[in-house]
């Protein structure tokens, strides 16, 4: 009897290298990685790995594959059939108390769904965000920045994370979603622990369900011109559980990235001579600085997770089924095969907004850039001589596999009079 020939998939798998054999796993959850991730990405490209896909560890005993090549990442992001975002098969393989579980576990939202469910949730979120008036929101940002700046302008010092960027981001998101400050504070507590990967899933979810469930009940009785009300009245007819998880996603996507984008852009502008010099001339190049951060040092560095349901070969590397594939926006944006310039004016090719069916909502990109630009403009107009209180090299970056976030950002400046309210 003649032996049947192996299938093309079997031949590809036989000729491939398992991801575990590419090289030692890089630990993305350590303080050392947080302190200098770009050197780590550069080392991943060296002769030891020779691959656009690198074995990493997101948390102790949580293996994953990190895509560091731009074209490989684009292929994965645009192939939801082979790389779906639904994490349920994977999460059953890790301990319930894994520190990354609150961040990565399946939720009925656009970020963690595939197929028709993803289309349903994305449609509802798009409608909710499209109803935000950017002009009114900008007025709200200005109204929020004034009292925040006035709290520290006479002191001559501040922590731009705790005193400015974080309270600003939460206040603006509370306004957009129609939430009270009390609800926002509860969500803030839960999200901080979710991003830092330092707490248990049950506690995080309990706080989110209680706070946002009460908020939804209030909006059902007292609708308003806000995203939550538009989600409630959307034709998709979302359940309370689904509504809660849309709000969790919107808060998570609107707080941590925005805080980091504001702080990291300010750090760039007050420590790089080309921005310091430009501030005395016509126009402040805030837009250029924001774009440079999004390209070179994005506020969310590694995310856009997918979970291939079957073993698959990509670029000669065999990836196992139901193990996370993580897109490194930071590494891919700095891939020398696509980025060999320091000029980023109007650059829109980067992956910091994601790509493919799970890319960041277009209206959310516009709002995020407007909020960040306005916040930075207001701050530097009020305190133009602001500088870091310690050398840039001594600033501490928060450990965590997903974000590029300062632990604190102490600054000093000449005391200034309060702004007029």
Secondary structure as GFF3:
##gff-version 3
##sequence-region A 1 421
A	DSSP	alpha_helix	8	15	.	.	.	ID=ss1
A	DSSP	beta_strand	17	18	.	.	.	ID=ss2
A	DSSP	three_ten_helix	19	21	.	.	.	ID=ss3
A	DSSP	beta_strand	26	27	.	.	.	ID=ss4
A	DSSP	alpha_helix	31	35	.	.	.	ID=ss5
A	DSSP	alpha_helix	37	44	.	.	.	ID=ss6
A	DSSP	beta_strand	53	59	.	.	.	ID=ss7
A	DSSP	beta_strand	62	67	.	.	.	ID=ss8
A	DSSP	alpha_helix	70	77	.	.	.	ID=ss9
A	DSSP	alpha_helix	88	91	.	.	.	ID=ss10
A	DSSP	alpha_helix	101	104	.	.	.	ID=ss11
A	DSSP	alpha_helix	115	130	.	.	.	ID=ss12
A	DSSP	alpha_helix	134	152	.	.	.	ID=ss13
A	DSSP	beta_strand	157	159	.	.	.	ID=ss14
A	DSSP	pi_helix	160	165	.	.	.	ID=ss15
A	DSSP	alpha_helix	166	177	.	.	.	ID=ss16
A	DSSP	alpha_helix	181	196	.	.	.	ID=ss17
A	DSSP	alpha_helix	201	221	.	.	.	ID=ss18
A	DSSP	alpha_helix	227	232	.	.	.	ID=ss19
A	DSSP	alpha_helix	240	271	.	.	.	ID=ss20
A	DSSP	alpha_helix	273	278	.	.	.	ID=ss21
A	DSSP	alpha_helix	286	296	.	.	.	ID=ss22
A	DSSP	beta_strand	302	307	.	.	.	ID=ss23
A	DSSP	beta_strand	312	314	.	.	.	ID=ss24
A	DSSP	beta_strand	317	319	.	.	.	ID=ss25
A	DSSP	beta_strand	324	328	.	.	.	ID=ss26
A	DSSP	alpha_helix	329	333	.	.	.	ID=ss27
A	DSSP	three_ten_helix	356	358	.	.	.	ID=ss28
A	DSSP	alpha_helix	362	382	.	.	.	ID=ss29
A	DSSP	beta_strand	387	388	.	.	.	ID=ss30
A	DSSP	three_ten_helix	392	394	.	.	.	ID=ss31
A	DSSP	beta_strand	410	412	.	.	.	ID=ss32
###
